[in-house]
Structures are given as structure tokens and as C-alpha cells.
Amino acid sequence: MEVFPDFEGLSGIEDLREVAGAVLMFVLIVAVLMLIVSGVCWAIGSSNGNYQLAARGRAGVFVSFAGAILAGAGVAWLNWLITIGNQL
């Protein structure tokens, strides 16, 4: 008896790529908006001597950069996994 996996069973790979692209678009839009708002808060807090607002704005800038980097890395990782899966 020979048992082989059904490689034609994963027909939704292109749909998965489209969904990942759409999610990346929304994540990057939120990251850019967060970067703008946090940068403005950081600038206002620094100019007025409000150290709490400046610290929160600075943290928001770093979090928005990290979110954008992780979103890009996640899509690259997903594309790599799909490529490896198609080679099997």
C-alpha cells in the first residue's frame, strides 16, 4: 500500500497571499499614523517640558517602527513558507 500526500489539496495559496498583502497594508497604514501622532506628542512634550508626554511619544515612535518591521518580516516569512511548501 502506498500513501502519498495530496499536493493539489491546497488550492487557496493565491488567496492567502492576497489576504496577507491586505493585512500588511492595514498594518503599515496604522504604523504610519501611529508614527505621526507619536512624533507630534514627542515634539510637544519636549518643547513644553512635559517629560511624561515626551516619553510616551518616544515609546510610540519606537513601537510603530517595530510594528512595521515585524509586519514586513511576517510577510517575507509567509512567502518563504509558501515557496518551500510548493517545492515539496
MIKOLZA-986081 format. One record per atom (N, C-alpha, C, O): residue in three letters; y, x, z; residue number from 1; atom name. Coordinates in steps of 0.02 Angstrom, whole numbers, always signed. Example, Ala and Ser with C-alpha at 12.3 -4.5 7.8 and 13.67 -1.06 7.14 Angstrom:
# MIKOLZA-986081
(site 'ALA'; (-284; +660; +390); 1; 'N');
(site 'ALA'; (-225; +615; +390); 1; 'CA');
(site 'ALA'; (-165; +660; +390); 1; 'C');
(site 'ALA'; (-166; +712; +423); 1; 'O');
(site 'SER'; (-112; +642; +354); 2; 'N');
(site 'SER'; (-53; +684; +357); 2; 'CA');
(site 'SER'; (+2; +645; +394); 2; 'C');
(site 'SER'; (+57; +670; +402); 2; 'O');
This chain:
# MIKOLZA-986081
(site 'MET'; (-58; +42; +0); 1; 'N');
(site 'MET'; (+0; +0; +0); 1; 'CA');
(site 'MET'; (+62; +45; +0); 1; 'C');
(site 'MET'; (+67; +91; +41); 1; 'O');
(site 'GLU'; (+107; +31; -45); 2; 'N');
(site 'GLU'; (+169; +70; -50); 2; 'CA');
(site 'GLU'; (+228; +25; -31); 2; 'C');
(site 'GLU'; (+234; -31; -56); 2; 'O');
(site 'VAL'; (+270; +49; +13); 3; 'N');
(site 'VAL'; (+329; +11; +34); 3; 'CA');
(site 'VAL'; (+391; +53; +20); 3; 'C');
(site 'VAL'; (+396; +110; +42); 3; 'O');
(site 'PHE'; (+437; +25; -18); 4; 'N');
(site 'PHE'; (+499; +60; -35); 4; 'CA');
(site 'PHE'; (+558; +15; -16); 4; 'C');
(site 'PHE'; (+552; -47; -19); 4; 'O');
(site 'PRO'; (+614; +44; +2); 5; 'N');
(site 'PRO'; (+673; +3; +17); 5; 'CA');
(site 'PRO'; (+702; -28; -46); 5; 'C');
(site 'PRO'; (+695; -1; -100); 5; 'O');
(site 'ASP'; (+733; -85; -37); 6; 'N');
(site 'ASP'; (+765; -121; -93); 6; 'CA');
(site 'ASP'; (+837; -97; -98); 6; 'C');
(site 'ASP'; (+880; -120; -61); 6; 'O');
(site 'PHE'; (+851; -51; -145); 7; 'N');
(site 'PHE'; (+918; -24; -152); 7; 'CA');
(site 'PHE'; (+965; -72; -188); 7; 'C');
(site 'PHE'; (+1026; -61; -187); 7; 'O');
(site 'GLU'; (+939; -123; -219); 8; 'N');
(site 'GLU'; (+981; -172; -253); 8; 'CA');
(site 'GLU'; (+1005; -226; -204); 8; 'C');
(site 'GLU'; (+1043; -270; -223); 8; 'O');
(site 'GLY'; (+982; -224; -142); 9; 'N');
(site 'GLY'; (+1000; -274; -93); 9; 'CA');
(site 'GLY'; (+1071; -268; -68); 9; 'C');
(site 'GLY'; (+1098; -317; -41); 9; 'O');
(site 'LEU'; (+1103; -211; -77); 10; 'N');
(site 'LEU'; (+1172; -201; -55); 10; 'CA');
(site 'LEU'; (+1219; -211; -114); 10; 'C');
(site 'LEU'; (+1244; -162; -142); 10; 'O');
(site 'SER'; (+1230; -272; -131); 11; 'N');
(site 'SER'; (+1271; -286; -189); 11; 'CA');
(site 'SER'; (+1345; -293; -172); 11; 'C');
(site 'SER'; (+1386; -299; -218); 11; 'O');
(site 'GLY'; (+1364; -292; -109); 12; 'N');
(site 'GLY'; (+1433; -303; -89); 12; 'CA');
(site 'GLY'; (+1473; -240; -75); 12; 'C');
(site 'GLY'; (+1522; -243; -38); 12; 'O');
(site 'ILE'; (+1453; -183; -103); 13; 'N');
(site 'ILE'; (+1487; -120; -89); 13; 'CA');
(site 'ILE'; (+1559; -122; -115); 13; 'C');
(site 'ILE'; (+1604; -98; -81); 13; 'O');
(site 'GLU'; (+1570; -150; -173); 14; 'N');
(site 'GLU'; (+1638; -154; -200); 14; 'CA');
(site 'GLU'; (+1682; -200; -157); 14; 'C');
(site 'GLU'; (+1741; -187; -147); 14; 'O');
(site 'ASP'; (+1653; -254; -132); 15; 'N');
(site 'ASP'; (+1690; -298; -87); 15; 'CA');
(site 'ASP'; (+1708; -262; -23); 15; 'C');
(site 'ASP'; (+1763; -271; +4); 15; 'O');
(site 'LEU'; (+1662; -220; +2); 16; 'N');
(site 'LEU'; (+1676; -181; +62); 16; 'CA');
(site 'LEU'; (+1733; -133; +51); 16; 'C');
(site 'LEU'; (+1775; -123; +95); 16; 'O');
(site 'ARG'; (+1736; -102; -8); 17; 'N');
(site 'ARG'; (+1792; -57; -24); 17; 'CA');
(site 'ARG'; (+1858; -94; -27); 17; 'C');
(site 'ARG'; (+1909; -69; -3); 17; 'O');
(site 'GLU'; (+1858; -155; -55); 18; 'N');
(site 'GLU'; (+1919; -194; -58); 18; 'CA');
(site 'GLU'; (+1943; -215; +11); 18; 'C');
(site 'GLU'; (+2003; -213; +26); 18; 'O');
(site 'VAL'; (+1897; -235; +54); 19; 'N');
(site 'VAL'; (+1915; -255; +122); 19; 'CA');
(site 'VAL'; (+1942; -194; +161); 19; 'C');
(site 'VAL'; (+1992; -201; +196); 19; 'O');
(site 'ALA'; (+1910; -137; +153); 20; 'N');
(site 'ALA'; (+1934; -77; +188); 20; 'CA');
(site 'ALA'; (+2003; -57; +163); 20; 'C');
(site 'ALA'; (+2045; -36; +202); 20; 'O');
(site 'GLY'; (+2016; -65; +99); 21; 'N');
(site 'GLY'; (+2082; -50; +72); 21; 'CA');
(site 'GLY'; (+2135; -98; +98); 21; 'C');
(site 'GLY'; (+2191; -77; +113); 21; 'O');
(site 'ALA'; (+2118; -161; +104); 22; 'N');
(site 'ALA'; (+2165; -211; +131); 22; 'CA');
(site 'ALA'; (+2181; -198; +204); 22; 'C');
(site 'ALA'; (+2238; -203; +226); 22; 'O');
(site 'VAL'; (+2129; -181; +242); 23; 'N');
(site 'VAL'; (+2140; -165; +313); 23; 'CA');
(site 'VAL'; (+2183; -103; +320); 23; 'C');
(site 'VAL'; (+2227; -100; +363); 23; 'O');
(site 'LEU'; (+2171; -53; +278); 24; 'N');
(site 'LEU'; (+2211; +8; +280); 24; 'CA');
(site 'LEU'; (+2284; -8; +265); 24; 'C');
(site 'LEU'; (+2329; +19; +297); 24; 'O');
(site 'MET'; (+2297; -52; +217); 25; 'N');
(site 'MET'; (+2366; -71; +201); 25; 'CA');
(site 'MET'; (+2400; -102; +261); 25; 'C');
(site 'MET'; (+2457; -84; +277); 25; 'O');
(site 'PHE'; (+2367; -148; +296); 26; 'N');
(site 'PHE'; (+2398; -180; +353); 26; 'CA');
(site 'PHE'; (+2408; -130; +410); 26; 'C');
(site 'PHE'; (+2460; -132; +444); 26; 'O');
(site 'VAL'; (+2361; -86; +422); 27; 'N');
(site 'VAL'; (+2367; -36; +475); 27; 'CA');
(site 'VAL'; (+2425; +11; +460); 27; 'C');
(site 'VAL'; (+2464; +27; +505); 27; 'O');
(site 'LEU'; (+2432; +32; +398); 28; 'N');
(site 'LEU'; (+2487; +77; +381); 28; 'CA');
(site 'LEU'; (+2555; +42; +385); 28; 'C');
(site 'LEU'; (+2604; +73; +405); 28; 'O');
(site 'ILE'; (+2558; -22; +367); 29; 'N');
(site 'ILE'; (+2622; -59; +373); 29; 'CA');
(site 'ILE'; (+2641; -64; +447); 29; 'C');
(site 'ILE'; (+2699; -54; +464); 29; 'O');
(site 'VAL'; (+2593; -81; +490); 30; 'N');
(site 'VAL'; (+2607; -85; +562); 30; 'CA');
(site 'VAL'; (+2627; -17; +590); 30; 'C');
(site 'VAL'; (+2671; -13; +632); 30; 'O');
(site 'ALA'; (+2594; +36; +567); 31; 'N');
(site 'ALA'; (+2610; +103; +591); 31; 'CA');
(site 'ALA'; (+2681; +123; +571); 31; 'C');
(site 'ALA'; (+2717; +153; +611); 31; 'O');
(site 'VAL'; (+2702; +106; +510); 32; 'N');
(site 'VAL'; (+2770; +123; +489); 32; 'CA');
(site 'VAL'; (+2822; +82; +528); 32; 'C');
(site 'VAL'; (+2872; +109; +549); 32; 'O');
(site 'LEU'; (+2809; +18; +537); 33; 'N');
(site 'LEU'; (+2855; -23; +577); 33; 'CA');
(site 'LEU'; (+2858; +2; +649); 33; 'C');
(site 'LEU'; (+2912; +4; +679); 33; 'O');
(site 'MET'; (+2801; +20; +677); 34; 'N');
(site 'MET'; (+2800; +48; +745); 34; 'CA');
(site 'MET'; (+2837; +114; +749); 34; 'C');
(site 'MET'; (+2872; +127; +798); 34; 'O');
(site 'LEU'; (+2831; +155; +697); 35; 'N');
(site 'LEU'; (+2867; +218; +695); 35; 'CA');
(site 'LEU'; (+2943; +207; +695); 35; 'C');
(site 'LEU'; (+2980; +241; +729); 35; 'O');
(site 'ILE'; (+2966; +158; +655); 36; 'N');
(site 'ILE'; (+3038; +143; +651); 36; 'CA');
(site 'ILE'; (+3064; +118; +718); 36; 'C');
(site 'ILE'; (+3115; +142; +743); 36; 'O');
(site 'VAL'; (+3030; +69; +747); 37; 'N');
(site 'VAL'; (+3052; +40; +810); 37; 'CA');
(site 'VAL'; (+3050; +92; +866); 37; 'C');
(site 'VAL'; (+3097; +97; +906); 37; 'O');
(site 'SER'; (+2996; +130; +870); 38; 'N');
(site 'SER'; (+2990; +181; +922); 38; 'CA');
(site 'SER'; (+3042; +236; +914); 38; 'C');
(site 'SER'; (+3069; +261; +963); 38; 'O');
(site 'GLY'; (+3055; +255; +852); 39; 'N');
(site 'GLY'; (+3106; +306; +840); 39; 'CA');
(site 'GLY'; (+3175; +283; +860); 39; 'C');
(site 'GLY'; (+3214; +321; +889); 39; 'O');
(site 'VAL'; (+3190; +220; +847); 40; 'N');
(site 'VAL'; (+3254; +192; +868); 40; 'CA');
(site 'VAL'; (+3259; +189; +945); 40; 'C');
(site 'VAL'; (+3310; +206; +973); 40; 'O');
(site 'CYS'; (+3205; +168; +977); 41; 'N');
(site 'CYS'; (+3204; +167; +1051); 41; 'CA');
(site 'CYS'; (+3212; +237; +1080); 41; 'C');
(site 'CYS'; (+3248; +246; +1129); 41; 'O');
(site 'TRP'; (+3179; +285; +1051); 42; 'N');
(site 'TRP'; (+3184; +354; +1074); 42; 'CA');
(site 'TRP'; (+3256; +379; +1066); 42; 'C');
(site 'TRP'; (+3282; +412; +1112); 42; 'O');
(site 'ALA'; (+3287; +364; +1010); 43; 'N');
(site 'ALA'; (+3356; +387; +998); 43; 'CA');
(site 'ALA'; (+3404; +353; +1046); 43; 'C');
(site 'ALA'; (+3448; +386; +1074); 43; 'O');
(site 'ILE'; (+3397; +288; +1056); 44; 'N');
(site 'ILE'; (+3443; +252; +1101); 44; 'CA');
(site 'ILE'; (+3433; +276; +1173); 44; 'C');
(site 'ILE'; (+3481; +286; +1209); 44; 'O');
(site 'GLY'; (+3370; +284; +1192); 45; 'N');
(site 'GLY'; (+3357; +307; +1260); 45; 'CA');
(site 'GLY'; (+3383; +377; +1273); 45; 'C');
(site 'GLY'; (+3408; +392; +1327); 45; 'O');
(site 'SER'; (+3376; +421; +1224); 46; 'N');
(site 'SER'; (+3401; +489; +1232); 46; 'CA');
(site 'SER'; (+3477; +492; +1234); 46; 'C');
(site 'SER'; (+3506; +530; +1273); 46; 'O');
(site 'SER'; (+3509; +452; +1193); 47; 'N');
(site 'SER'; (+3582; +454; +1190); 47; 'CA');
(site 'SER'; (+3615; +422; +1252); 47; 'C');
(site 'SER'; (+3670; +442; +1271); 47; 'O');
(site 'ASN'; (+3581; +374; +1282); 48; 'N');
(site 'ASN'; (+3609; +341; +1341); 48; 'CA');
(site 'ASN'; (+3585; +370; +1406); 48; 'C');
(site 'ASN'; (+3606; +348; +1460); 48; 'O');
(site 'GLY'; (+3540; +419; +1404); 49; 'N');
(site 'GLY'; (+3515; +449; +1465); 49; 'CA');
(site 'GLY'; (+3461; +407; +1500); 49; 'C');
(site 'GLY'; (+3446; +419; +1558); 49; 'O');
(site 'ASN'; (+3433; +361; +1465); 50; 'N');
(site 'ASN'; (+3380; +319; +1493); 50; 'CA');
(site 'ASN'; (+3313; +354; +1478); 50; 'C');
(site 'ASN'; (+3285; +347; +1423); 50; 'O');
(site 'TYR'; (+3288; +391; +1527); 51; 'N');
(site 'TYR'; (+3229; +432; +1515); 51; 'CA');
(site 'TYR'; (+3166; +389; +1505); 51; 'C');
(site 'TYR'; (+3120; +410; +1470); 51; 'O');
(site 'GLN'; (+3163; +330; +1536); 52; 'N');
(site 'GLN'; (+3104; +287; +1527); 52; 'CA');
(site 'GLN'; (+3099; +262; +1456); 52; 'C');
(site 'GLN'; (+3046; +263; +1426); 52; 'O');
(site 'LEU'; (+3155; +239; +1428); 53; 'N');
(site 'LEU'; (+3155; +214; +1360); 53; 'CA');
(site 'LEU'; (+3140; +271; +1311); 53; 'C');
(site 'LEU'; (+3104; +261; +1262); 53; 'O');
(site 'ALA'; (+3168; +330; +1324); 54; 'N');
(site 'ALA'; (+3155; +387; +1280); 54; 'CA');
(site 'ALA'; (+3081; +407; +1283); 54; 'C');
(site 'ALA'; (+3051; +424; +1231); 54; 'O');
(site 'ALA'; (+3052; +406; +1342); 55; 'N');
(site 'ALA'; (+2981; +424; +1349); 55; 'CA');
(site 'ALA'; (+2936; +374; +1314); 55; 'C');
(site 'ALA'; (+2887; +392; +1281); 55; 'O');
(site 'ARG'; (+2952; +310; +1321); 56; 'N');
(site 'ARG'; (+2911; +259; +1288); 56; 'CA');
(site 'ARG'; (+2919; +261; +1212); 56; 'C');
(site 'ARG'; (+2871; +251; +1175); 56; 'O');
(site 'GLY'; (+2980; +275; +1189); 57; 'N');
(site 'GLY'; (+2991; +283; +1117); 57; 'CA');
(site 'GLY'; (+2954; +342; +1089); 57; 'C');
(site 'GLY'; (+2925; +339; +1035); 57; 'O');
(site 'ARG'; (+2954; +398; +1126); 58; 'N');
(site 'ARG'; (+2919; +458; +1104); 58; 'CA');
(site 'ARG'; (+2844; +445; +1101); 58; 'C');
(site 'ARG'; (+2810; +465; +1054); 58; 'O');
(site 'ALA'; (+2818; +411; +1153); 59; 'N');
(site 'ALA'; (+2746; +394; +1153); 59; 'CA');
(site 'ALA'; (+2729; +348; +1094); 59; 'C');
(site 'ALA'; (+2676; +356; +1064); 59; 'O');
(site 'GLY'; (+2773; +300; +1079); 60; 'N');
(site 'GLY'; (+2761; +256; +1022); 60; 'CA');
(site 'GLY'; (+2759; +293; +956); 60; 'C');
(site 'GLY'; (+2719; +276; +912); 60; 'O');
(site 'VAL'; (+2803; +343; +948); 61; 'N');
(site 'VAL'; (+2803; +383; +887); 61; 'CA');
(site 'VAL'; (+2737; +420; +880); 61; 'C');
(site 'VAL'; (+2708; +421; +826); 61; 'O');
(site 'PHE'; (+2714; +450; +934); 62; 'N');
(site 'PHE'; (+2651; +487; +931); 62; 'CA');
(site 'PHE'; (+2591; +441; +918); 62; 'C');
(site 'PHE'; (+2545; +458; +882); 62; 'O');
(site 'VAL'; (+2592; +381; +949); 63; 'N');
(site 'VAL'; (+2537; +333; +939); 63; 'CA');
(site 'VAL'; (+2537; +308; +867); 63; 'C');
(site 'VAL'; (+2483; +298; +838); 63; 'O');
(site 'SER'; (+2596; +297; +838); 64; 'N');
(site 'SER'; (+2598; +272; +768); 64; 'CA');
(site 'SER'; (+2572; +326; +720); 64; 'C');
(site 'SER'; (+2537; +310; +672); 64; 'O');
(site 'PHE'; (+2589; +390; +733); 65; 'N');
(site 'PHE'; (+2561; +443; +692); 65; 'CA');
(site 'PHE'; (+2485; +447; +699); 65; 'C');
(site 'PHE'; (+2450; +455; +650); 65; 'O');
(site 'ALA'; (+2462; +442; +761); 66; 'N');
(site 'ALA'; (+2389; +445; +772); 66; 'CA');
(site 'ALA'; (+2353; +386; +739); 66; 'C');
(site 'ALA'; (+2299; +395; +711); 66; 'O');
(site 'GLY'; (+2383; +327; +742); 67; 'N');
(site 'GLY'; (+2352; +268; +709); 67; 'CA');
(site 'GLY'; (+2348; +276; +634); 67; 'C');
(site 'GLY'; (+2298; +258; +604); 67; 'O');
(site 'ALA'; (+2401; +303; +604); 68; 'N');
(site 'ALA'; (+2400; +314; +531); 68; 'CA');
(site 'ALA'; (+2348; +366; +512); 68; 'C');
(site 'ALA'; (+2313; +359; +462); 68; 'O');
(site 'ILE'; (+2343; +419; +551); 69; 'N');
(site 'ILE'; (+2294; +472; +537); 69; 'CA');
(site 'ILE'; (+2223; +445; +545); 69; 'C');
(site 'ILE'; (+2180; +459; +503); 69; 'O');
(site 'LEU'; (+2210; +407; +598); 70; 'N');
(site 'LEU'; (+2143; +379; +608); 70; 'CA');
(site 'LEU'; (+2125; +328; +554); 70; 'C');
(site 'LEU'; (+2067; +324; +534); 70; 'O');
(site 'ALA'; (+2173; +290; +531); 71; 'N');
(site 'ALA'; (+2159; +241; +477); 71; 'CA');
(site 'ALA'; (+2140; +278; +413); 71; 'C');
(site 'ALA'; (+2093; +259; +379); 71; 'O');
(site 'GLY'; (+2178; +330; +397); 72; 'N');
(site 'GLY'; (+2161; +369; +337); 72; 'CA');
(site 'GLY'; (+2094; +403; +343); 72; 'C');
(site 'GLY'; (+2055; +404; +295); 72; 'O');
(site 'ALA'; (+2079; +430; +402); 73; 'N');
(site 'ALA'; (+2015; +462; +412); 73; 'CA');
(site 'ALA'; (+1958; +412; +410); 73; 'C');
(site 'ALA'; (+1903; +427; +386); 73; 'O');
(site 'GLY'; (+1970; +351; +435); 74; 'N');
(site 'GLY'; (+1918; +300; +434); 74; 'CA');
(site 'GLY'; (+1900; +279; +364); 74; 'C');
(site 'GLY'; (+1841; +269; +349); 74; 'O');
(site 'VAL'; (+1949; +272; +320); 75; 'N');
(site 'VAL'; (+1935; +254; +251); 75; 'CA');
(site 'VAL'; (+1900; +310; +215); 75; 'C');
(site 'VAL'; (+1854; +298; +176); 75; 'O');
(site 'ALA'; (+1920; +372; +228); 76; 'N');
(site 'ALA'; (+1885; +429; +198); 76; 'CA');
(site 'ALA'; (+1813; +432; +221); 76; 'C');
(site 'ALA'; (+1768; +446; +181); 76; 'O');
(site 'TRP'; (+1801; +418; +285); 77; 'N');
(site 'TRP'; (+1733; +419; +312); 77; 'CA');
(site 'TRP'; (+1692; +362; +281); 77; 'C');
(site 'TRP'; (+1634; +373; +264); 77; 'O');
(site 'LEU'; (+1721; +303; +274); 78; 'N');
(site 'LEU'; (+1686; +247; +243); 78; 'CA');
(site 'LEU'; (+1668; +262; +171); 78; 'C');
(site 'LEU'; (+1612; +247; +149); 78; 'O');
(site 'ASN'; (+1714; +291; +133); 79; 'N');
(site 'ASN'; (+1700; +309; +64); 79; 'CA');
(site 'ASN'; (+1644; +361; +60); 79; 'C');
(site 'ASN'; (+1602; +359; +15); 79; 'O');
(site 'TRP'; (+1644; +409; +106); 80; 'N');
(site 'TRP'; (+1591; +460; +108); 80; 'CA');
(site 'TRP'; (+1523; +427; +123); 80; 'C');
(site 'TRP'; (+1473; +444; +91); 80; 'O');
(site 'LEU'; (+1522; +380; +170); 81; 'N');
(site 'LEU'; (+1459; +347; +187); 81; 'CA');
(site 'LEU'; (+1434; +305; +127); 81; 'C');
(site 'LEU'; (+1374; +304; +114); 81; 'O');
(site 'ILE'; (+1479; +272; +92); 82; 'N');
(site 'ILE'; (+1458; +232; +33); 82; 'CA');
(site 'ILE'; (+1431; +278; -21); 82; 'C');
(site 'ILE'; (+1382; +261; -53); 82; 'O');
(site 'THR'; (+1462; +336; -31); 83; 'N');
(site 'THR'; (+1438; +384; -81); 83; 'CA');
(site 'THR'; (+1370; +410; -63); 83; 'C');
(site 'THR'; (+1326; +416; -106); 83; 'O');
(site 'ILE'; (+1360; +427; +1); 84; 'N');
(site 'ILE'; (+1294; +451; +24); 84; 'CA');
(site 'ILE'; (+1242; +396; +16); 84; 'C');
(site 'ILE'; (+1186; +409; -4); 84; 'O');
(site 'GLY'; (+1261; +334; +32); 85; 'N');
(site 'GLY'; (+1215; +278; +26); 85; 'CA');
(site 'GLY'; (+1194; +265; -46); 85; 'C');
(site 'GLY'; (+1137; +246; -59); 85; 'O');
(site 'ASN'; (+1241; +275; -93); 86; 'N');
(site 'ASN'; (+1224; +264; -163); 86; 'CA');
(site 'ASN'; (+1178; +319; -191); 86; 'C');
(site 'ASN'; (+1143; +308; -240); 86; 'O');
(site 'GLN'; (+1179; +377; -159); 87; 'N');
(site 'GLN'; (+1137; +433; -183); 87; 'CA');
(site 'GLN'; (+1065; +427; -160); 87; 'C');
(site 'GLN'; (+1021; +459; -187); 87; 'O');
(site 'LEU'; (+1053; +385; -109); 88; 'N');
(site 'LEU'; (+984; +379; -83); 88; 'CA');
(site 'LEU'; (+939; +344; -132); 88; 'C');
(site 'LEU'; (+880; +335; -118); 88; 'O');
